[in-house]
Amino acid sequence: MLRMLPGSLDLHKWKEVSLVLALVGVLIFPINAKGSAGSLVTLVSWLCSWIVSYAFNFLMSWSSAGTFFMFSSICGFTVLFIAKLEPETKGSTLEEIQASLNSFSSKR
């Protein structure tokens, strides 16, 4: 069925994609926080994947449309969160980004 879609995906490539995403999730942190922050990102990613996998069958037996709208609303809230609260870092060096985040955390 997937082969009939235009530009069909090779689902076996997702293993490689997930490895790249895991590495990027660790590499974006500064050196002094790379180990602990990377471990936390990996833990949260695995826990969220487990929760979604565990709950999906229960939610589908409840309502397939409700499951779709629940997951799509979570994705929508994620897009809004990133659009409103994440700072723009295009053209900034890692040191400038780290300095701006450190000044933000010291204002609390």
FENBEL-V590858 format. One record per residue. N is the residue number from 1. RES is the residue in one small letter. PHI is phi as a letter, one per 30 degrees, with the letter a starting at -180 (* if undefined). PSI is psi in whole degrees, -180 to 180 (999 if undefined). OMEGA is omega in degrees with one decimal (999 if undefined). Layout:
N|RES|PHI|PSI|OMEGA + N|RES|PHI|PSI|OMEGA
//
This chain:
1|m|*|-45|-179.9 + 2|l|d|-27|179.7 + 3|r|d|-20|-179.8 + 4|m|d|-16|-179.9 + 5|l|d|142|176.4 + 6|p|d|133|-177.7 + 7|g|i|43|-174.0 + 8|s|e|154|-176.2 + 9|l|c|143|170.7 + 10|d|c|105|-172.5 + 11|l|d|-17|176.9 + 12|h|d|-17|178.3 + 13|k|d|-15|-178.4 + 14|w|d|-27|175.5 + 15|k|d|-42|179.2 + 16|e|d|-39|179.2 + 17|v|d|-43|-179.0 + 18|s|d|-34|176.4 + 19|l|d|-43|178.7 + 20|v|d|-42|178.9 + 21|l|d|-37|177.3 + 22|a|d|-41|178.6 + 23|l|d|-40|178.4 + 24|v|d|-38|178.1 + 25|g|d|-29|178.1 + 26|v|d|-37|-172.9 + 27|l|d|-15|-177.4 + 28|i|d|-10|-176.6 + 29|f|d|152|175.9 + 30|p|d|161|-172.1 + 31|i|d|-38|-175.6 + 32|n|d|-13|179.6 + 33|a|b|6|-172.0 + 34|k|d|-45|-176.2 + 35|g|d|-53|-176.8 + 36|s|d|-40|179.7 + 37|a|d|-40|177.6 + 38|g|d|-39|177.0 + 39|s|d|-41|179.0 + 40|l|d|-42|178.3 + 41|v|d|-43|179.8 + 42|t|d|-42|178.5 + 43|l|d|-47|-179.7 + 44|v|d|-40|178.8 + 45|s|d|-46|179.3 + 46|w|d|-40|179.3 + 47|l|d|-43|178.6 + 48|c|d|-38|176.9 + 49|s|d|-40|178.5 + 50|w|d|-43|-179.8 + 51|i|d|-45|179.7 + 52|v|d|-44|179.9 + 53|s|d|-39|-178.7 + 54|y|d|-42|-174.2 + 55|a|d|-19|-171.8 + 56|f|d|-47|-178.9 + 57|n|d|-40|177.5 + 58|f|d|-42|-179.9 + 59|l|d|-38|178.6 + 60|m|d|-35|176.9 + 61|s|d|-25|177.0 + 62|w|d|-56|-179.0 + 63|s|a|123|179.7 + 64|s|d|-39|178.1 + 65|a|d|-40|177.6 + 66|g|d|-38|177.5 + 67|t|d|-46|179.0 + 68|f|e|-48|-176.5 + 69|f|d|-31|177.0 + 70|m|d|-49|-180.0 + 71|f|d|-36|178.4 + 72|s|d|-33|177.0 + 73|s|d|-35|174.9 + 74|i|d|-43|177.4 + 75|c|d|-40|178.5 + 76|g|d|-43|176.9 + 77|f|d|-34|177.4 + 78|t|d|-43|178.2 + 79|v|d|-44|178.3 + 80|l|d|-41|178.3 + 81|f|e|-47|-178.5 + 82|i|d|-41|-178.7 + 83|a|d|-36|-175.1 + 84|k|c|-37|-168.9 + 85|l|c|-17|-179.9 + 86|e|d|132|-179.8 + 87|p|d|153|176.8 + 88|e|d|131|-177.1 + 89|t|b|10|-178.4 + 90|k|d|128|178.7 + 91|g|i|2|179.6 + 92|s|c|148|175.6 + 93|t|d|166|179.8 + 94|l|d|-36|179.6 + 95|e|d|-39|177.4 + 96|e|d|-41|179.0 + 97|i|d|-44|-180.0 + 98|q|d|-40|178.4 + 99|a|d|-39|179.6 + 100|s|d|-36|177.6 + 101|l|d|-35|176.9 + 102|n|d|-39|178.7 + 103|s|d|-32|177.6 + 104|f|d|-42|-178.1 + 105|s|d|-25|179.3 + 106|s|d|-15|179.6 + 107|k|d|-16|-176.9 + 108|r|d|999|999
//
